[in-house]
Amino acid sequence: MPTYDPRIDAYIDKSASFAQPILTHLRDLVHQACPDVEETMKWSMPHFDYKGVMCSMASFKQHCSVSFWKAFLLNDPKGYIKERAAQGGEGMGHLGRITSLKDLPPDKVLIDLIKQAKRLNDEGVKLPSKEKKAPKELATPDYFLNELKKNKSALAVFENFSPSQKKEYVQWITEAKSEDTRNKRMATALEWIAEGKKRNWKYEVKK
């Protein structure tokens, strides 16, 4: 027997009249394709779990959306699954704007996508890990770099500073509103750096 979460019943009842038949139909198809699905609410939206997150649906003022947790691992030869960004963000889901039942892919296609999502969870397939972006190199102004090169002690210390420690000095200097102030700050910075001091060394708590 399929298990229904009363919170999803309430969600559908509170949705706009155009959305109710869409949400009800999607819900029925999920249960048809995956009889062991578990209904739940996450982030205030109906979710369907099976050995982990499988898919979800949502209603908005003028459209509904459907999302698959592993959307881009699904076989979709006819291109029903769309990039979220190209469709206007998270609210658009993976099947675009759905304003009526006619906007949905054929039931056969939806059932196949849901079964694929179920199979991926059965097989324990994980989403590919996102590649960590390399930290951006700190853009040290040439005028400051040239001054550092003139002071070997300061340059050696500066090069061993962490990115955040370098950033504090660079920001302090580049945020100067006049050339005179900038030059004064550079002179002070060179003195402090040569002594191994961080930009905010005065405020550090001594242990």
C-alpha positions as CSV (number, residue, x, y, z in Angstrom):
1,M,0.0,0.0,0.0
2,P,1.4,3.4,-0.9
3,T,2.2,5.7,2.0
4,Y,1.1,9.4,1.8
5,D,2.3,12.2,3.9
6,P,-0.6,14.4,5.1
7,R,1.7,17.4,4.9
8,I,1.8,17.0,1.1
9,D,-2.0,16.7,1.0
10,A,-2.1,20.0,2.8
11,Y,0.5,21.5,0.5
12,I,-1.5,20.6,-2.6
13,D,-4.7,21.9,-1.0
14,K,-3.1,25.2,-0.3
15,S,-1.7,25.5,-3.8
16,A,-3.3,27.6,-6.6
17,S,-6.1,25.9,-8.5
18,F,-4.0,25.5,-11.7
19,A,-1.3,23.7,-9.7
20,Q,-3.4,21.2,-7.8
21,P,-4.0,18.8,-10.8
22,I,-0.3,19.0,-11.8
23,L,0.9,18.2,-8.3
24,T,-1.6,15.4,-7.8
25,H,-0.7,13.9,-11.2
26,L,3.1,14.1,-10.5
27,R,2.5,12.5,-7.1
28,D,0.6,9.6,-8.6
29,L,3.3,9.0,-11.2
30,V,6.0,8.8,-8.6
31,H,4.1,6.2,-6.6
32,Q,3.4,4.3,-9.8
33,A,7.0,4.2,-10.8
34,C,8.4,3.6,-7.3
35,P,5.8,1.9,-5.0
36,D,8.3,2.0,-2.1
37,V,8.8,5.7,-2.2
38,E,8.7,7.7,1.0
39,E,7.0,11.1,1.0
40,T,8.3,13.9,3.1
41,M,8.6,17.7,3.3
42,K,12.0,19.4,2.9
43,W,12.7,23.1,2.5
44,S,8.9,23.6,2.6
45,M,8.5,21.5,-0.6
46,P,7.2,17.9,-1.2
47,H,10.1,15.5,-1.7
48,F,10.0,11.8,-2.7
49,D,12.8,9.7,-1.1
50,Y,13.9,6.2,-1.9
51,K,17.2,5.1,-0.4
52,G,18.0,8.8,-0.3
53,V,16.6,11.8,-2.1
54,M,15.0,11.0,-5.4
55,C,12.9,13.9,-6.7
56,S,10.7,16.8,-5.6
57,M,8.0,19.1,-6.8
58,A,6.9,22.6,-5.9
59,S,4.2,25.1,-6.8
60,F,4.6,28.9,-7.1
61,K,2.2,31.7,-7.9
62,Q,2.2,31.1,-11.7
63,H,3.9,27.8,-12.3
64,C,5.0,24.4,-10.9
65,S,8.4,22.7,-11.0
66,V,9.9,19.2,-10.8
67,S,13.5,18.5,-9.8
68,F,15.5,15.3,-9.8
69,W,18.3,14.9,-7.3
70,K,20.5,13.2,-9.9
71,A,19.0,14.9,-12.9
72,F,22.1,15.0,-15.1
73,L,22.9,11.3,-14.6
74,L,19.5,10.4,-16.1
75,N,19.3,9.1,-19.7
76,D,17.2,11.8,-21.5
77,P,17.5,11.4,-25.2
78,K,14.7,13.8,-26.1
79,G,16.1,16.6,-23.9
80,Y,13.3,17.1,-21.5
81,I,15.7,17.8,-18.6
82,K,16.9,21.4,-18.7
83,E,19.7,23.3,-17.1
84,R,18.3,25.2,-14.1
85,A,20.4,28.3,-14.8
86,A,19.1,28.5,-18.4
87,Q,15.6,28.2,-17.2
88,G,15.7,31.1,-14.7
89,G,17.1,29.6,-11.5
90,E,16.0,27.1,-8.8
91,G,12.3,27.8,-9.1
92,M,12.2,26.5,-12.6
93,G,13.2,22.9,-11.7
94,H,14.5,20.5,-14.3
95,L,11.5,20.4,-16.6
96,G,11.0,24.1,-17.0
97,R,7.9,26.1,-16.2
98,I,4.8,23.9,-15.7
99,T,1.6,25.8,-15.9
100,S,-0.7,23.0,-16.9
101,L,-0.7,19.2,-17.4
102,K,0.0,19.9,-21.1
103,D,3.5,21.3,-20.1
104,L,4.6,18.0,-18.6
105,P,6.4,15.4,-20.7
106,P,4.4,12.3,-21.6
107,D,3.6,10.0,-18.6
108,K,5.7,7.3,-20.2
109,V,8.7,9.6,-20.2
110,L,8.2,10.8,-16.6
111,I,7.8,7.3,-15.3
112,D,11.0,6.3,-17.1
113,L,12.9,9.2,-15.5
114,I,11.5,8.3,-12.0
115,K,12.5,4.7,-12.5
116,Q,16.0,5.7,-13.6
117,A,16.3,7.9,-10.5
118,K,15.1,4.9,-8.4
119,R,17.7,2.6,-10.0
120,L,20.5,5.1,-9.4
121,N,19.7,5.0,-5.7
122,D,19.3,1.2,-5.7
123,E,22.8,1.0,-7.1
124,G,24.2,3.6,-4.7
125,V,25.4,5.9,-7.5
126,K,26.7,9.2,-6.0
127,L,26.6,12.6,-7.6
128,P,30.1,13.6,-8.9
129,S,31.9,15.7,-6.4
130,K,32.2,19.4,-7.4
131,E,35.7,20.4,-8.3
132,K,37.1,22.8,-5.8
133,K,38.0,26.1,-7.5
134,A,41.6,27.1,-7.0
135,P,41.8,30.2,-4.8
136,K,42.3,33.4,-6.8
137,E,45.8,34.8,-6.7
138,L,46.1,38.0,-4.8
139,A,46.6,40.9,-7.1
140,T,49.4,42.9,-5.4
141,P,49.7,46.3,-7.0
142,D,53.0,46.8,-8.9
143,Y,53.8,49.9,-6.9
144,F,53.6,48.0,-3.6
145,L,55.5,45.0,-5.1
146,N,58.3,47.2,-6.3
147,E,58.7,48.7,-2.8
148,L,58.7,45.2,-1.3
149,K,61.5,44.2,-3.7
150,K,63.6,47.1,-2.4
151,N,63.3,45.7,1.1
152,K,64.5,42.0,1.1
153,S,63.5,41.4,4.7
154,A,60.0,42.7,4.2
155,L,59.6,40.7,0.9
156,A,60.7,37.5,2.5
157,V,58.2,37.9,5.3
158,F,55.4,39.0,3.0
159,E,55.9,35.9,0.7
160,N,55.5,33.7,3.7
161,F,52.3,35.4,4.9
162,S,49.0,33.5,4.4
163,P,46.7,34.8,1.6
164,S,44.5,36.4,4.2
165,Q,47.4,38.2,5.8
166,K,48.6,39.5,2.5
167,K,45.1,40.6,1.6
168,E,44.8,42.7,4.8
169,Y,47.9,44.7,3.9
170,V,47.0,45.1,0.2
171,Q,43.4,46.3,1.0
172,W,44.7,48.7,3.5
173,I,47.0,50.3,1.0
174,T,44.7,50.2,-2.0
175,E,41.8,51.7,-0.1
176,A,43.8,54.9,0.7
177,K,41.9,57.9,-0.7
178,S,45.0,59.9,-1.7
179,E,48.5,59.2,-2.9
180,D,50.0,60.8,0.1
181,T,48.0,58.5,2.5
182,R,48.9,55.5,0.3
183,N,52.6,56.3,0.5
184,K,52.5,56.7,4.3
185,R,50.7,53.4,4.6
186,M,53.2,51.7,2.4
187,A,56.1,53.0,4.5
188,T,54.4,51.8,7.6
189,A,53.5,48.4,6.0
190,L,57.1,47.8,5.0
191,E,58.3,48.5,8.5
192,W,55.8,46.2,10.1
193,I,56.2,43.4,7.6
194,A,60.0,43.5,8.0
195,E,59.4,43.0,11.7
196,G,57.1,40.0,11.0
197,K,54.0,41.9,12.1
198,K,50.5,41.3,10.6
199,R,48.4,44.2,9.5
200,N,46.3,44.2,12.7
201,W,49.1,43.1,15.1
202,K,48.1,45.9,17.6
203,Y,44.8,44.2,18.2
204,E,46.1,40.6,18.6
205,V,45.5,39.1,22.0
206,K,48.9,38.2,23.6
207,K,49.0,34.7,25.0
